[in-house]
Amino acid sequence: MTYDRLVCANCAAPVSEGRCPVCRASRQRLQQDGPFSGLNPTALIALIAVLIAALALVAHQTA
C-alpha cells in the first residue's frame, strides 16, 4: 500500500500531506520500509516479469 492513500488518525488528513508530527513520522517510516518501497507498482510488475522470463530461459536451456 502506498502512503498517498492513507489517512492520519491524529489529524484526519492524508498522510502524504504531512500536516502533523504523526503524519510526518508515518510518511518517513513508509518511505524507508524496504529495498523495493521506492518502486512504483508498474516498475515492480516489470521487474517480476523479467525475473520470470529469466527463470523460463534457464529452465528451457537445462531441459
mmCIF file of the N, C-alpha and C atoms, coordinates in Angstrom:
data_MODEL
# 
_entry.id   MODEL 
# 
loop_
_atom_site.group_PDB 
_atom_site.id 
_atom_site.type_symbol 
_atom_site.label_atom_id 
_atom_site.label_alt_id 
_atom_site.label_comp_id 
_atom_site.label_asym_id 
_atom_site.label_entity_id 
_atom_site.label_seq_id 
_atom_site.pdbx_PDB_ins_code 
_atom_site.Cartn_x 
_atom_site.Cartn_y 
_atom_site.Cartn_z 
_atom_site.occupancy 
_atom_site.B_iso_or_equiv 
_atom_site.pdbx_formal_charge 
_atom_site.auth_seq_id 
_atom_site.auth_comp_id 
_atom_site.auth_asym_id 
_atom_site.auth_atom_id 
_atom_site.pdbx_PDB_model_num 
ATOM 1   N N  . MET A 1 1  ? 0.849  -1.175  0.000   1.00 0.00 ? 1  MET A N  1 
ATOM 2   C CA . MET A 1 1  ? 0.000  0.000   0.000   1.00 0.00 ? 1  MET A CA 1 
ATOM 3   C C  . MET A 1 1  ? 0.891  1.233   0.000   1.00 0.00 ? 1  MET A C  1 
ATOM 4   N N  . THR A 1 2  ? 0.477  2.233   -0.712  1.00 0.00 ? 2  THR A N  1 
ATOM 5   C CA . THR A 1 2  ? 1.240  3.471   -0.749  1.00 0.00 ? 2  THR A CA 1 
ATOM 6   C C  . THR A 1 2  ? 0.685  4.454   0.261   1.00 0.00 ? 2  THR A C  1 
ATOM 7   N N  . TYR A 1 3  ? 1.544  5.313   0.753   1.00 0.00 ? 3  TYR A N  1 
ATOM 8   C CA . TYR A 1 3  ? 1.125  6.222   1.802   1.00 0.00 ? 3  TYR A CA 1 
ATOM 9   C C  . TYR A 1 3  ? 0.227  7.341   1.296   1.00 0.00 ? 3  TYR A C  1 
ATOM 10  N N  . ASP A 1 4  ? 0.134  7.551   -0.006  1.00 0.00 ? 4  ASP A N  1 
ATOM 11  C CA . ASP A 1 4  ? -0.706 8.630   -0.518  1.00 0.00 ? 4  ASP A CA 1 
ATOM 12  C C  . ASP A 1 4  ? -2.195 8.346   -0.342  1.00 0.00 ? 4  ASP A C  1 
ATOM 13  N N  . ARG A 1 5  ? -2.568 7.115   -0.034  1.00 0.00 ? 5  ARG A N  1 
ATOM 14  C CA . ARG A 1 5  ? -3.974 6.776   0.197   1.00 0.00 ? 5  ARG A CA 1 
ATOM 15  C C  . ARG A 1 5  ? -4.321 6.652   1.680   1.00 0.00 ? 5  ARG A C  1 
ATOM 16  N N  . LEU A 1 6  ? -3.347 6.740   2.542   1.00 0.00 ? 6  LEU A N  1 
ATOM 17  C CA . LEU A 1 6  ? -3.597 6.605   3.978   1.00 0.00 ? 6  LEU A CA 1 
ATOM 18  C C  . LEU A 1 6  ? -4.105 7.913   4.574   1.00 0.00 ? 6  LEU A C  1 
ATOM 19  N N  . VAL A 1 7  ? -4.977 7.779   5.584   1.00 0.00 ? 7  VAL A N  1 
ATOM 20  C CA . VAL A 1 7  ? -5.499 8.944   6.302   1.00 0.00 ? 7  VAL A CA 1 
ATOM 21  C C  . VAL A 1 7  ? -5.009 8.857   7.739   1.00 0.00 ? 7  VAL A C  1 
ATOM 22  N N  . CYS A 1 8  ? -4.500 9.972   8.254   1.00 0.00 ? 8  CYS A N  1 
ATOM 23  C CA . CYS A 1 8  ? -3.966 10.024  9.607   1.00 0.00 ? 8  CYS A CA 1 
ATOM 24  C C  . CYS A 1 8  ? -5.097 9.986   10.631  1.00 0.00 ? 8  CYS A C  1 
ATOM 25  N N  . ALA A 1 9  ? -4.940 9.177   11.659  1.00 0.00 ? 9  ALA A N  1 
ATOM 26  C CA . ALA A 1 9  ? -5.935 9.111   12.723  1.00 0.00 ? 9  ALA A CA 1 
ATOM 27  C C  . ALA A 1 9  ? -5.816 10.301  13.663  1.00 0.00 ? 9  ALA A C  1 
ATOM 28  N N  . ASN A 1 10 ? -4.686 10.973  13.644  1.00 0.00 ? 10 ASN A N  1 
ATOM 29  C CA . ASN A 1 10 ? -4.456 12.103  14.537  1.00 0.00 ? 10 ASN A CA 1 
ATOM 30  C C  . ASN A 1 10 ? -5.123 13.376  14.020  1.00 0.00 ? 10 ASN A C  1 
ATOM 31  N N  . CYS A 1 11 ? -4.954 13.691  12.731  1.00 0.00 ? 11 CYS A N  1 
ATOM 32  C CA . CYS A 1 11 ? -5.474 14.954  12.194  1.00 0.00 ? 11 CYS A CA 1 
ATOM 33  C C  . CYS A 1 11 ? -6.511 14.760  11.090  1.00 0.00 ? 11 CYS A C  1 
ATOM 34  N N  . ALA A 1 12 ? -6.794 13.530  10.684  1.00 0.00 ? 12 ALA A N  1 
ATOM 35  C CA . ALA A 1 12 ? -7.781 13.182  9.655   1.00 0.00 ? 12 ALA A CA 1 
ATOM 36  C C  . ALA A 1 12 ? -7.431 13.756  8.278   1.00 0.00 ? 12 ALA A C  1 
ATOM 37  N N  . ALA A 1 13 ? -6.177 14.030  8.031   1.00 0.00 ? 13 ALA A N  1 
ATOM 38  C CA . ALA A 1 13 ? -5.716 14.494  6.724   1.00 0.00 ? 13 ALA A CA 1 
ATOM 39  C C  . ALA A 1 13 ? -4.924 13.370  6.057   1.00 0.00 ? 13 ALA A C  1 
ATOM 40  N N  . PRO A 1 14 ? -4.742 13.443  4.749   1.00 0.00 ? 14 PRO A N  1 
ATOM 41  C CA . PRO A 1 14 ? -3.893 12.428  4.085   1.00 0.00 ? 14 PRO A CA 1 
ATOM 42  C C  . PRO A 1 14 ? -2.469 12.453  4.636   1.00 0.00 ? 14 PRO A C  1 
ATOM 43  N N  . VAL A 1 15 ? -1.905 11.285  4.852   1.00 0.00 ? 15 VAL A N  1 
ATOM 44  C CA . VAL A 1 15 ? -0.553 11.170  5.403   1.00 0.00 ? 15 VAL A CA 1 
ATOM 45  C C  . VAL A 1 15 ? 0.462  11.816  4.461   1.00 0.00 ? 15 VAL A C  1 
ATOM 46  N N  . SER A 1 16 ? 0.193  11.760  3.164   1.00 0.00 ? 16 SER A N  1 
ATOM 47  C CA . SER A 1 16 ? 1.135  12.317  2.195   1.00 0.00 ? 16 SER A CA 1 
ATOM 48  C C  . SER A 1 16 ? 1.305  13.830  2.347   1.00 0.00 ? 16 SER A C  1 
ATOM 49  N N  . GLU A 1 17 ? 0.331  14.516  2.939   1.00 0.00 ? 17 GLU A N  1 
ATOM 50  C CA . GLU A 1 17 ? 0.453  15.962  3.146   1.00 0.00 ? 17 GLU A CA 1 
ATOM 51  C C  . GLU A 1 17 ? 1.351  16.297  4.332   1.00 0.00 ? 17 GLU A C  1 
ATOM 52  N N  . GLY A 1 18 ? 1.445  15.414  5.308   1.00 0.00 ? 18 GLY A N  1 
ATOM 53  C CA . GLY A 1 18 ? 2.322  15.627  6.458   1.00 0.00 ? 18 GLY A CA 1 
ATOM 54  C C  . GLY A 1 18 ? 1.955  16.836  7.298   1.00 0.00 ? 18 GLY A C  1 
ATOM 55  N N  . ARG A 1 19 ? 0.694  16.978  7.631   1.00 0.00 ? 19 ARG A N  1 
ATOM 56  C CA . ARG A 1 19 ? 0.242  18.157  8.381   1.00 0.00 ? 19 ARG A CA 1 
ATOM 57  C C  . ARG A 1 19 ? 0.667  18.149  9.845   1.00 0.00 ? 19 ARG A C  1 
ATOM 58  N N  . CYS A 1 20 ? 0.722  16.976  10.444  1.00 0.00 ? 20 CYS A N  1 
ATOM 59  C CA . CYS A 1 20 ? 1.063  16.910  11.871  1.00 0.00 ? 20 CYS A CA 1 
ATOM 60  C C  . CYS A 1 20 ? 2.310  16.045  12.064  1.00 0.00 ? 20 CYS A C  1 
ATOM 61  N N  . PRO A 1 21 ? 2.900  16.048  13.273  1.00 0.00 ? 21 PRO A N  1 
ATOM 62  C CA . PRO A 1 21 ? 4.100  15.228  13.514  1.00 0.00 ? 21 PRO A CA 1 
ATOM 63  C C  . PRO A 1 21 ? 3.859  13.731  13.301  1.00 0.00 ? 21 PRO A C  1 
ATOM 64  N N  . VAL A 1 22 ? 2.647  13.259  13.592  1.00 0.00 ? 22 VAL A N  1 
ATOM 65  C CA . VAL A 1 22 ? 2.340  11.842  13.395  1.00 0.00 ? 22 VAL A CA 1 
ATOM 66  C C  . VAL A 1 22 ? 2.371  11.502  11.904  1.00 0.00 ? 22 VAL A C  1 
ATOM 67  N N  . CYS A 1 23 ? 1.790  12.371  11.077  1.00 0.00 ? 23 CYS A N  1 
ATOM 68  C CA . CYS A 1 23 ? 1.814  12.173  9.614   1.00 0.00 ? 23 CYS A CA 1 
ATOM 69  C C  . CYS A 1 23 ? 3.242  12.154  9.093   1.00 0.00 ? 23 CYS A C  1 
ATOM 70  N N  . ARG A 1 24 ? 4.029  13.114  9.532   1.00 0.00 ? 24 ARG A N  1 
ATOM 71  C CA . ARG A 1 24 ? 5.410  13.198  9.044   1.00 0.00 ? 24 ARG A CA 1 
ATOM 72  C C  . ARG A 1 24 ? 6.209  11.971  9.451   1.00 0.00 ? 24 ARG A C  1 
ATOM 73  N N  . ALA A 1 25 ? 6.002  11.480  10.668  1.00 0.00 ? 25 ALA A N  1 
ATOM 74  C CA . ALA A 1 25 ? 6.715  10.280  11.121  1.00 0.00 ? 25 ALA A CA 1 
ATOM 75  C C  . ALA A 1 25 ? 6.275  9.052   10.327  1.00 0.00 ? 25 ALA A C  1 
ATOM 76  N N  . SER A 1 26 ? 4.982  8.932   10.071  1.00 0.00 ? 26 SER A N  1 
ATOM 77  C CA . SER A 1 26 ? 4.481  7.790   9.293   1.00 0.00 ? 26 SER A CA 1 
ATOM 78  C C  . SER A 1 26 ? 4.984  7.836   7.865   1.00 0.00 ? 26 SER A C  1 
ATOM 79  N N  . ARG A 1 27 ? 4.975  9.027   7.277   1.00 0.00 ? 27 ARG A N  1 
ATOM 80  C CA . ARG A 1 27 ? 5.464  9.182   5.911   1.00 0.00 ? 27 ARG A CA 1 
ATOM 81  C C  . ARG A 1 27 ? 6.940  8.803   5.826   1.00 0.00 ? 27 ARG A C  1 
ATOM 82  N N  . GLN A 1 28 ? 7.713  9.242   6.795   1.00 0.00 ? 28 GLN A N  1 
ATOM 83  C CA . GLN A 1 28 ? 9.154  8.923   6.830   1.00 0.00 ? 28 GLN A CA 1 
ATOM 84  C C  . GLN A 1 28 ? 9.371  7.415   6.963   1.00 0.00 ? 28 GLN A C  1 
ATOM 85  N N  . ARG A 1 29 ? 8.604  6.774   7.839   1.00 0.00 ? 29 ARG A N  1 
ATOM 86  C CA . ARG A 1 29 ? 8.740  5.328   8.054   1.00 0.00 ? 29 ARG A CA 1 
ATOM 87  C C  . ARG A 1 29 ? 8.337  4.550   6.813   1.00 0.00 ? 29 ARG A C  1 
ATOM 88  N N  . LEU A 1 30 ? 7.254  4.946   6.155   1.00 0.00 ? 30 LEU A N  1 
ATOM 89  C CA . LEU A 1 30 ? 6.801  4.236   4.969   1.00 0.00 ? 30 LEU A CA 1 
ATOM 90  C C  . LEU A 1 30 ? 7.759  4.395   3.793   1.00 0.00 ? 30 LEU A C  1 
ATOM 91  N N  . GLN A 1 31 ? 8.445  5.496   3.716   1.00 0.00 ? 31 GLN A N  1 
ATOM 92  C CA . GLN A 1 31 ? 9.388  5.712   2.629   1.00 0.00 ? 31 GLN A CA 1 
ATOM 93  C C  . GLN A 1 31 ? 10.665 4.903   2.824   1.00 0.00 ? 31 GLN A C  1 
ATOM 94  N N  . GLN A 1 32 ? 10.959 4.478   4.043   1.00 0.00 ? 32 GLN A N  1 
ATOM 95  C CA . GLN A 1 32 ? 12.195 3.761   4.333   1.00 0.00 ? 32 GLN A CA 1 
ATOM 96  C C  . GLN A 1 32 ? 11.969 2.299   4.674   1.00 0.00 ? 32 GLN A C  1 
ATOM 97  N N  . ASP A 1 33 ? 10.809 1.727   4.343   1.00 0.00 ? 33 ASP A N  1 
ATOM 98  C CA . ASP A 1 33 ? 10.486 0.371   4.758   1.00 0.00 ? 33 ASP A CA 1 
ATOM 99  C C  . ASP A 1 33 ? 11.387 -0.700  4.172   1.00 0.00 ? 33 ASP A C  1 
ATOM 100 N N  . GLY A 1 34 ? 11.592 -0.728  2.869   1.00 0.00 ? 34 GLY A N  1 
ATOM 101 C CA . GLY A 1 34 ? 12.360 -1.816  2.286   1.00 0.00 ? 34 GLY A CA 1 
ATOM 102 C C  . GLY A 1 34 ? 13.063 -1.409  1.017   1.00 0.00 ? 34 GLY A C  1 
ATOM 103 N N  . PRO A 1 35 ? 13.794 -2.342  0.436   1.00 0.00 ? 35 PRO A N  1 
ATOM 104 C CA . PRO A 1 35 ? 14.563 -2.009  -0.764  1.00 0.00 ? 35 PRO A CA 1 
ATOM 105 C C  . PRO A 1 35 ? 13.679 -1.731  -1.985  1.00 0.00 ? 35 PRO A C  1 
ATOM 106 N N  . PHE A 1 36 ? 12.471 -2.271  -2.019  1.00 0.00 ? 36 PHE A N  1 
ATOM 107 C CA . PHE A 1 36 ? 11.580 -2.065  -3.154  1.00 0.00 ? 36 PHE A CA 1 
ATOM 108 C C  . PHE A 1 36 ? 10.462 -1.076  -2.853  1.00 0.00 ? 36 PHE A C  1 
ATOM 109 N N  . SER A 1 37 ? 10.512 -0.408  -1.715  1.00 0.00 ? 37 SER A N  1 
ATOM 110 C CA . SER A 1 37 ? 9.430  0.513   -1.358  1.00 0.00 ? 37 SER A CA 1 
ATOM 111 C C  . SER A 1 37 ? 9.417  1.762   -2.222  1.00 0.00 ? 37 SER A C  1 
ATOM 112 N N  . GLY A 1 38 ? 10.549 2.099   -2.834  1.00 0.00 ? 38 GLY A N  1 
ATOM 113 C CA . GLY A 1 38 ? 10.599 3.270   -3.688  1.00 0.00 ? 38 GLY A CA 1 
ATOM 114 C C  . GLY A 1 38 ? 10.084 3.023   -5.098  1.00 0.00 ? 38 GLY A C  1 
ATOM 115 N N  . LEU A 1 39 ? 9.882  1.750   -5.464  1.00 0.00 ? 39 LEU A N  1 
ATOM 116 C CA . LEU A 1 39 ? 9.410  1.430   -6.803  1.00 0.00 ? 39 LEU A CA 1 
ATOM 117 C C  . LEU A 1 39 ? 7.900  1.605   -6.901  1.00 0.00 ? 39 LEU A C  1 
ATOM 118 N N  . ASN A 1 40 ? 7.467  2.117   -8.030  1.00 0.00 ? 40 ASN A N  1 
ATOM 119 C CA . ASN A 1 40 ? 6.025  2.181   -8.227  1.00 0.00 ? 40 ASN A CA 1 
ATOM 120 C C  . ASN A 1 40 ? 5.529  0.806   -8.661  1.00 0.00 ? 40 ASN A C  1 
ATOM 121 N N  . PRO A 1 41 ? 4.242  0.534   -8.581  1.00 0.00 ? 41 PRO A N  1 
ATOM 122 C CA . PRO A 1 41 ? 3.736  -0.806  -8.893  1.00 0.00 ? 41 PRO A CA 1 
ATOM 123 C C  . PRO A 1 41 ? 4.053  -1.269  -10.314 1.00 0.00 ? 41 PRO A C  1 
ATOM 124 N N  . THR A 1 42 ? 4.062  -0.367  -11.282 1.00 0.00 ? 42 THR A N  1 
ATOM 125 C CA . THR A 1 42 ? 4.364  -0.753  -12.656 1.00 0.00 ? 42 THR A CA 1 
ATOM 126 C C  . THR A 1 42 ? 5.796  -1.258  -12.779 1.00 0.00 ? 42 THR A C  1 
ATOM 127 N N  . ALA A 1 43 ? 6.728  -0.561  -12.158 1.00 0.00 ? 43 ALA A N  1 
ATOM 128 C CA . ALA A 1 43 ? 8.125  -0.990  -12.208 1.00 0.00 ? 43 ALA A CA 1 
ATOM 129 C C  . ALA A 1 43 ? 8.310  -2.320  -11.482 1.00 0.00 ? 43 ALA A C  1 
ATOM 130 N N  . LEU A 1 44 ? 7.600  -2.521  -10.398 1.00 0.00 ? 44 LEU A N  1 
ATOM 131 C CA . LEU A 1 44 ? 7.690  -3.780  -9.656  1.00 0.00 ? 44 LEU A CA 1 
ATOM 132 C C  . LEU A 1 44 ? 7.152  -4.938  -10.494 1.00 0.00 ? 44 LEU A C  1 
ATOM 133 N N  . ILE A 1 45 ? 6.048  -4.728  -11.196 1.00 0.00 ? 45 ILE A N  1 
ATOM 134 C CA . ILE A 1 45 ? 5.488  -5.768  -12.064 1.00 0.00 ? 45 ILE A CA 1 
ATOM 135 C C  . ILE A 1 45 ? 6.448  -6.075  -13.208 1.00 0.00 ? 45 ILE A C  1 
ATOM 136 N N  . ALA A 1 46 ? 7.064  -5.042  -13.770 1.00 0.00 ? 46 ALA A N  1 
ATOM 137 C CA . ALA A 1 46 ? 8.037  -5.251  -14.848 1.00 0.00 ? 46 ALA A CA 1 
ATOM 138 C C  . ALA A 1 46 ? 9.240  -6.047  -14.342 1.00 0.00 ? 46 ALA A C  1 
ATOM 139 N N  . LEU A 1 47 ? 9.699  -5.752  -13.141 1.00 0.00 ? 47 LEU A N  1 
ATOM 140 C CA . LEU A 1 47 ? 10.822 -6.488  -12.559 1.00 0.00 ? 47 LEU A CA 1 
ATOM 141 C C  . LEU A 1 47 ? 10.471 -7.955  -12.353 1.00 0.00 ? 47 LEU A C  1 
ATOM 142 N N  . ILE A 1 48 ? 9.280  -8.223  -11.877 1.00 0.00 ? 48 ILE A N  1 
ATOM 143 C CA . ILE A 1 48 ? 8.834  -9.603  -11.676 1.00 0.00 ? 48 ILE A CA 1 
ATOM 144 C C  . ILE A 1 48 ? 8.730  -10.326 -13.019 1.00 0.00 ? 48 ILE A C  1 
ATOM 145 N N  . ALA A 1 49 ? 8.215  -9.638  -14.038 1.00 0.00 ? 49 ALA A N  1 
ATOM 146 C CA . ALA A 1 49 ? 8.105  -10.247 -15.366 1.00 0.00 ? 49 ALA A CA 1 
ATOM 147 C C  . ALA A 1 49 ? 9.476  -10.601 -15.929 1.00 0.00 ? 49 ALA A C  1 
ATOM 148 N N  . VAL A 1 50 ? 10.456 -9.734  -15.748 1.00 0.00 ? 50 VAL A N  1 
ATOM 149 C CA . VAL A 1 50 ? 11.816 -10.010 -16.213 1.00 0.00 ? 50 VAL A CA 1 
ATOM 150 C C  . VAL A 1 50 ? 12.404 -11.212 -15.475 1.00 0.00 ? 50 VAL A C  1 
ATOM 151 N N  . LEU A 1 51 ? 12.170 -11.295 -14.180 1.00 0.00 ? 51 LEU A N  1 
ATOM 152 C CA . LEU A 1 51 ? 12.683 -12.437 -13.413 1.00 0.00 ? 51 LEU A CA 1 
ATOM 153 C C  . LEU A 1 51 ? 12.036 -13.744 -13.857 1.00 0.00 ? 51 LEU A C  1 
ATOM 154 N N  . ILE A 1 52 ? 10.733 -13.710 -14.120 1.00 0.00 ? 52 ILE A N  1 
ATOM 155 C CA . ILE A 1 52 ? 10.044 -14.923 -14.591 1.00 0.00 ? 52 ILE A CA 1 
ATOM 156 C C  . ILE A 1 52 ? 10.578 -15.331 -15.961 1.00 0.00 ? 52 ILE A C  1 
ATOM 157 N N  . ALA A 1 53 ? 10.798 -14.362 -16.833 1.00 0.00 ? 53 ALA A N  1 
ATOM 158 C CA . ALA A 1 53 ? 11.343 -14.667 -18.162 1.00 0.00 ? 53 ALA A CA 1 
ATOM 159 C C  . ALA A 1 53 ? 12.748 -15.261 -18.040 1.00 0.00 ? 53 ALA A C  1 
ATOM 160 N N  . ALA A 1 54 ? 13.554 -14.745 -17.148 1.00 0.00 ? 54 ALA A N  1 
ATOM 161 C CA . ALA A 1 54 ? 14.901 -15.275 -16.945 1.00 0.00 ? 54 ALA A CA 1 
ATOM 162 C C  . ALA A 1 54 ? 14.847 -16.711 -16.412 1.00 0.00 ? 54 ALA A C  1 
ATOM 163 N N  . LEU A 1 55 ? 13.952 -16.975 -15.499 1.00 0.00 ? 55 LEU A N  1 
ATOM 164 C CA . LEU A 1 55 ? 13.813 -18.329 -14.977 1.00 0.00 ? 55 LEU A CA 1 
ATOM 165 C C  . LEU A 1 55 ? 13.335 -19.288 -16.065 1.00 0.00 ? 55 LEU A C  1 
ATOM 166 N N  . ALA A 1 56 ? 12.410 -18.830 -16.906 1.00 0.00 ? 56 ALA A N  1 
ATOM 167 C CA . ALA A 1 56 ? 11.930 -19.680 -18.009 1.00 0.00 ? 56 ALA A CA 1 
ATOM 168 C C  . ALA A 1 56 ? 13.045 -19.985 -18.984 1.00 0.00 ? 56 ALA A C  1 
ATOM 169 N N  . LEU A 1 57 ? 13.897 -19.000 -19.256 1.00 0.00 ? 57 LEU A N  1 
ATOM 170 C CA . LEU A 1 57 ? 15.020 -19.199 -20.158 1.00 0.00 ? 57 LEU A CA 1 
ATOM 171 C C  . LEU A 1 57 ? 16.016 -20.208 -19.591 1.00 0.00 ? 57 LEU A C  1 
ATOM 172 N N  . VAL A 1 58 ? 16.309 -20.098 -18.317 1.00 0.00 ? 58 VAL A N  1 
ATOM 173 C CA . VAL A 1 58 ? 17.234 -21.035 -17.665 1.00 0.00 ? 58 VAL A CA 1 
ATOM 174 C C  . VAL A 1 58 ? 16.631 -22.442 -17.661 1.00 0.00 ? 58 VAL A C  1 
ATOM 175 N N  . ALA A 1 59 ? 15.333 -22.553 -17.369 1.00 0.00 ? 59 ALA A N  1 
ATOM 176 C CA . ALA A 1 59 ? 14.687 -23.858 -17.352 1.00 0.00 ? 59 ALA A CA 1 
ATOM 177 C C  . ALA A 1 59 ? 14.670 -24.477 -18.753 1.00 0.00 ? 59 ALA A C  1 
ATOM 178 N N  . HIS A 1 60 ? 14.480 -23.652 -19.770 1.00 0.00 ? 60 HIS A N  1 
ATOM 179 C CA . HIS A 1 60 ? 14.460 -24.166 -21.157 1.00 0.00 ? 60 HIS A CA 1 
ATOM 180 C C  . HIS A 1 60 ? 15.837 -24.645 -21.591 1.00 0.00 ? 60 HIS A C  1 
ATOM 181 N N  . GLN A 1 61 ? 16.890 -23.983 -21.163 1.00 0.00 ? 61 GLN A N  1 
ATOM 182 C CA . GLN A 1 61 ? 18.246 -24.363 -21.554 1.00 0.00 ? 61 GLN A CA 1 
ATOM 183 C C  . GLN A 1 61 ? 18.712 -25.627 -20.856 1.00 0.00 ? 61 GLN A C  1 
ATOM 184 N N  . THR A 1 62 ? 18.225 -25.881 -19.654 1.00 0.00 ? 62 THR A N  1 
ATOM 185 C CA . THR A 1 62 ? 18.641 -27.079 -18.911 1.00 0.00 ? 62 THR A CA 1 
ATOM 186 C C  . THR A 1 62 ? 17.865 -28.324 -19.359 1.00 0.00 ? 62 THR A C  1 
ATOM 187 N N  . ALA A 1 63 ? 16.740 -28.147 -19.984 1.00 0.00 ? 63 ALA A N  1 
ATOM 188 C CA . ALA A 1 63 ? 15.918 -29.291 -20.387 1.00 0.00 ? 63 ALA A CA 1 
ATOM 189 C C  . ALA A 1 63 ? 16.321 -29.843 -21.730 1.00 0.00 ? 63 ALA A C  1 
# 
